[in-house]
Amino acid sequence: MLLEGKRVLVTGGSSGLGRNLVTTFACEGARIAFNYSHSDQGAKDTEEAARQHTPNVLSFKASVLDATATLSMVNTLDEEWGGIDVLVNNAGVSQMLPMAMIEEEDWDKIMDTNAKGTYLVTRAVLKSMIRQHSGKILNIGSLAGMRMIESPVHYATSKAAIKGFTESLAKEVGRYGITVNCLAPGLLEGGVGSNLPDYRLNDYLHHCALGRIGTFNEIAELCAFMISDQNTYMTGATLVVDGGL
């Protein structure tokens, strides 16, 4: 079990990739906590799926943009667990709009959730990791932030910011035994690619060496390795997983 006994916090765990991360980590032996913003039923479904593998599952209804609620969540986990070993910044949103139609509030929504939310949660967790001189932070980026592909400009910008955040923070906190990495998936079944028109999806598949889009489970399994003790010398890295685009 890759994560036996590890204390892991996942943001955005009520659906999609977040749910798969929570359940996969639970299957690998971790103690799991996750937050969510809106869907109580989605959070309940995630809890039930994770509890098939471990009773140690906690959920918090707290937006990543609510600094007070985020700090309260982290303080609760410090009290319950005595610290946090792993943070996975997964919470994120997208919006299929061309640049000319992006309003200022659209830009702020995407940038705030994807970039500022990552900063706020990381800042709250980092103090505990620095005290214990150990920790792993994994940020979920996107192929859209790494390559020149057709994607919403505000979404691509927010995910490119995650790459810079990863590299700078890794350099800053390496002295404390903390690693910071980024995983940037390509299109995934059930992900943002579900809203793509057929011509865009077919173009992706045409250029993809494996000829298919990925799955949440494939990404979650790779994430489990990246946050495990078997991954000891990787930090500041962005790993692109796109099937060979």
C-alpha positions as CSV (number, residue, x, y, z in Angstrom):
1,M,0.0,0.0,0.0
2,L,1.7,3.1,-1.3
3,L,0.2,5.5,1.2
4,E,-0.3,3.5,4.3
5,G,-0.8,5.8,7.3
6,K,-0.3,9.0,5.3
7,R,-2.5,12.0,6.2
8,V,-3.8,13.4,2.9
9,L,-5.9,16.5,2.1
10,V,-7.5,16.7,-1.4
11,T,-9.2,19.8,-2.5
12,G,-12.3,19.6,-4.7
13,G,-13.1,16.0,-3.8
14,S,-16.9,15.8,-4.4
15,S,-16.8,14.8,-8.1
16,G,-14.7,14.0,-11.1
17,L,-11.0,13.5,-10.7
18,G,-11.2,14.6,-7.1
19,R,-13.4,11.7,-6.2
20,N,-11.1,9.3,-7.9
21,L,-8.1,10.8,-6.1
22,V,-9.9,10.4,-2.7
23,T,-10.9,6.8,-3.3
24,T,-7.6,5.7,-4.8
25,F,-5.6,7.2,-2.0
26,A,-8.0,5.5,0.5
27,C,-7.4,2.2,-1.3
28,E,-3.6,2.8,-0.9
29,G,-4.0,3.1,2.9
30,A,-4.2,6.8,3.5
31,R,-6.2,8.8,6.0
32,I,-8.2,11.1,3.8
33,A,-9.8,14.5,4.1
34,F,-11.3,16.5,1.3
35,N,-13.2,19.8,0.8
36,Y,-16.0,20.8,-1.5
37,S,-18.0,23.9,-2.3
38,H,-21.5,23.0,-3.3
39,S,-22.7,19.4,-3.7
40,D,-23.5,17.8,-0.4
41,Q,-24.7,14.7,-2.3
42,G,-21.5,14.5,-4.3
43,A,-19.5,14.7,-1.1
44,K,-21.6,12.0,0.5
45,D,-21.0,9.8,-2.6
46,T,-17.3,10.4,-2.4
47,E,-17.2,9.5,1.4
48,E,-19.2,6.3,0.7
49,A,-16.8,5.3,-2.0
50,A,-13.7,6.0,0.1
51,R,-15.1,4.2,3.2
52,Q,-15.2,1.0,1.2
53,H,-11.4,1.0,1.8
54,T,-10.9,2.9,5.0
55,P,-13.0,4.4,7.9
56,N,-10.6,7.4,8.0
57,V,-12.5,9.8,5.8
58,L,-13.3,13.4,6.6
59,S,-15.1,16.0,4.5
60,F,-15.4,19.8,4.8
61,K,-17.8,22.1,3.1
62,A,-15.4,25.0,2.6
63,S,-14.5,26.9,-0.6
64,V,-10.9,27.1,-1.5
65,L,-11.5,30.9,-1.8
66,D,-12.7,31.2,1.8
67,A,-9.5,31.8,3.7
68,T,-11.1,31.6,7.1
69,A,-12.9,28.3,6.4
70,T,-9.8,26.9,4.8
71,L,-7.7,27.7,7.9
72,S,-10.4,26.2,10.2
73,M,-10.3,23.0,8.1
74,V,-6.5,22.8,8.4
75,N,-6.6,23.5,12.1
76,T,-9.2,20.8,12.6
77,L,-7.0,18.3,10.8
78,D,-4.0,19.3,12.9
79,E,-6.0,18.6,16.0
80,E,-7.5,15.3,14.6
81,W,-4.4,14.0,12.9
82,G,-1.5,15.9,14.4
83,G,-0.5,17.2,11.0
84,I,-0.8,16.8,7.3
85,D,1.6,14.8,5.2
86,V,0.2,15.5,1.7
87,L,-1.8,18.2,0.0
88,V,-3.2,17.7,-3.4
89,N,-4.5,20.9,-4.9
90,N,-7.1,19.6,-7.3
91,A,-10.0,22.1,-7.0
92,G,-10.5,23.9,-10.3
93,V,-13.1,25.2,-12.8
94,S,-13.2,25.8,-16.5
95,Q,-15.4,27.7,-18.9
96,M,-15.7,27.3,-22.7
97,L,-15.6,30.8,-23.9
98,P,-13.5,32.5,-26.7
99,M,-11.4,35.5,-25.6
100,A,-13.7,38.1,-27.1
101,M,-16.6,36.8,-24.9
102,I,-14.7,36.5,-21.6
103,E,-16.1,39.1,-19.2
104,E,-14.1,40.4,-16.3
105,E,-16.1,38.4,-13.8
106,D,-15.4,35.3,-15.9
107,W,-11.7,35.9,-15.8
108,D,-11.8,36.5,-12.1
109,K,-13.8,33.3,-11.4
110,I,-11.4,31.1,-13.3
111,M,-8.2,32.7,-12.0
112,D,-9.4,33.0,-8.4
113,T,-10.5,29.3,-8.1
114,N,-7.6,27.8,-10.0
115,A,-4.7,30.0,-8.9
116,K,-5.7,31.9,-5.8
117,G,-7.4,28.9,-4.3
118,T,-4.2,26.9,-4.7
119,Y,-2.3,29.6,-2.9
120,L,-4.7,29.9,0.0
121,V,-4.9,26.2,0.8
122,T,-1.2,25.7,0.3
123,R,-0.4,28.7,2.6
124,A,-2.7,27.2,5.3
125,V,-1.1,23.7,5.1
126,L,2.5,24.8,4.7
127,K,3.0,26.0,8.3
128,S,2.3,22.5,9.6
129,M,4.6,20.9,7.0
130,I,7.4,23.3,7.9
131,R,7.1,22.5,11.6
132,Q,7.4,18.8,10.9
133,H,10.1,19.3,8.3
134,S,8.4,17.0,5.8
135,G,5.5,17.1,3.3
136,K,4.4,16.6,-0.2
137,I,2.4,19.0,-2.3
138,L,1.0,18.0,-5.6
139,N,-0.8,20.6,-7.8
140,I,-3.1,19.4,-10.6
141,G,-2.4,21.5,-13.7
142,S,-3.4,20.9,-17.3
143,L,-2.0,20.3,-20.7
144,A,-3.7,23.6,-21.6
145,G,-1.2,25.5,-19.4
146,M,1.8,23.7,-20.9
147,R,1.3,23.6,-24.6
148,M,0.0,25.8,-27.4
149,I,-3.3,24.2,-27.9
150,E,-6.8,25.5,-28.5
151,S,-8.3,26.1,-25.1
152,P,-10.0,28.9,-23.1
153,V,-7.5,31.7,-22.6
154,H,-8.4,32.3,-18.9
155,Y,-8.3,28.6,-18.1
156,A,-4.9,28.1,-19.9
157,T,-3.5,31.2,-18.1
158,S,-4.6,29.9,-14.7
159,K,-3.0,26.5,-15.2
160,A,0.2,28.0,-16.5
161,A,0.3,30.0,-13.3
162,I,0.2,26.6,-11.4
163,K,3.4,25.6,-13.1
164,G,5.2,28.7,-12.0
165,F,3.8,28.4,-8.5
166,T,5.1,24.8,-8.3
167,E,8.6,25.7,-9.4
168,S,9.0,28.7,-7.2
169,L,7.5,27.1,-4.1
170,A,9.6,23.9,-4.5
171,K,12.8,26.1,-4.5
172,E,11.6,27.9,-1.4
173,V,10.5,25.0,0.8
174,G,13.0,22.3,-0.3
175,R,15.2,23.1,2.8
176,Y,12.4,21.9,5.0
177,G,12.1,18.5,3.3
178,I,9.0,19.4,1.4
179,T,8.5,18.5,-2.2
180,V,6.2,20.4,-4.6
181,N,5.2,18.9,-8.0
182,C,2.6,19.4,-10.7
183,L,0.8,16.8,-12.8
184,A,-0.7,18.2,-16.0
185,P,-3.2,15.8,-17.7
186,G,-4.5,15.9,-21.2
187,L,-8.1,15.2,-22.0
188,L,-9.8,12.8,-19.6
189,E,-13.1,10.9,-19.8
190,G,-15.7,12.9,-17.9
191,G,-13.4,15.9,-17.6
192,V,-13.5,19.3,-19.3
193,G,-13.1,17.6,-22.6
194,S,-16.7,16.4,-22.3
195,N,-17.8,19.8,-23.4
196,L,-15.6,19.9,-26.5
197,P,-17.2,19.9,-30.0
198,D,-16.6,16.7,-32.0
199,Y,-14.1,18.3,-34.3
200,R,-11.9,19.3,-31.4
201,L,-12.0,15.9,-29.8
202,N,-11.3,14.2,-33.1
203,D,-8.3,16.5,-33.7
204,Y,-6.9,15.6,-30.3
205,L,-7.3,11.8,-30.9
206,H,-5.7,12.2,-34.4
207,H,-2.5,13.6,-32.8
208,C,-2.5,11.5,-29.7
209,A,0.0,8.6,-30.0
210,L,-2.3,6.3,-28.0
211,G,-5.3,7.3,-29.9
212,R,-7.6,7.8,-26.9
213,I,-8.3,10.1,-24.0
214,G,-7.2,9.2,-20.5
215,T,-9.2,8.2,-17.5
216,F,-9.5,9.6,-14.0
217,N,-8.3,6.3,-12.6
218,E,-5.1,6.4,-14.6
219,I,-4.3,9.9,-13.3
220,A,-5.2,9.0,-9.7
221,E,-2.9,6.0,-9.7
222,L,0.0,8.1,-11.0
223,C,-0.8,10.7,-8.4
224,A,-0.6,8.0,-5.7
225,F,2.9,7.3,-6.7
226,M,3.9,10.9,-6.9
227,I,2.8,11.6,-3.3
228,S,4.2,8.3,-1.9
229,D,7.5,7.7,-0.1
230,Q,8.7,5.9,-3.2
231,N,9.0,9.3,-5.0
232,T,11.9,10.8,-3.2
233,Y,13.9,13.0,-5.6
234,M,11.3,14.8,-7.7
235,T,10.5,18.4,-6.9
236,G,9.6,21.4,-8.9
237,A,8.7,19.1,-11.8
238,T,5.6,19.3,-14.0
239,L,4.7,15.9,-15.4
240,V,2.6,16.0,-18.6
241,V,0.3,13.0,-19.1
242,D,-1.4,13.3,-22.4
243,G,-1.1,9.9,-24.2
244,G,1.7,11.2,-26.4
245,L,0.3,14.4,-28.0
